[in-house]
């Protein structure tokens, strides 16, 4: 039962996440030969203010547009 864990900034729409899950599943099946049904993909949406990068919060390095 392969598990793929993805941590990324929150804010992507459902269609984008569906494409990501499909691509990760397809790659795992192709590379490892496991069954598609056995692949689990977990997406952790993390707020920029909860992510540190280079000693700063990502919310300071990458402010949202319009704010």
N, C-alpha and C positions, 0 to 999 in steps of 0.2 A: 504494500500500500504506500506508494510514493506520496510525499507531502511537499508541495512547493509553497513556500511562504514569501509573500511580497509585502514589504513595508514601503509606503509611498505617501506623499502629501495628499491630504483629503481634497476633494473637489472635482474628481473625474466623474463623468456621467456613467449610467448603467451600461450603455452601449459600448463605451470604451473599455469598461471592466470586462464585459462579455468577450470582446475581441482578445483581450489579454489572457483570460482564462482559456479560451479556445487555442490560442497560439502556444501557451505553456503546456497544455495537455497534449497537443499534437507533437510538440518537440520531445516531450518525455516518452511518448509511445514510440516515436521514430527512433530515438537514440537508445532506449533501454529495452524495447520490445515488450513492455508491460501492456496490460489491457487498458483501454481508455477508461473503463468503469472503475479501475483501481486508483486513478489519479485524483488527488485532492489538491485544490489550489485555495490557499487562504490569503485574503487581501486585508492587510491592516492599514486603515486610513488614519494617518497621524496628522494632527494639526501642526502648522508651522511653528506655533509657539511652544510646542512640546518636542521639538527636534533641534538639537544643537549641532552646529557645523562650524568647525574652525574657531571655537571659542565664543561663538555668538548664536543667538537663536535664529533659526531660519526665517522667522517672521521679520527680522530686521534686515537680513541679507536679501530676501526676496519678498518685498511687500506686495500685497495684492494690488492689482491695477485699480485705480479709482479711489484708493484710500490714502 
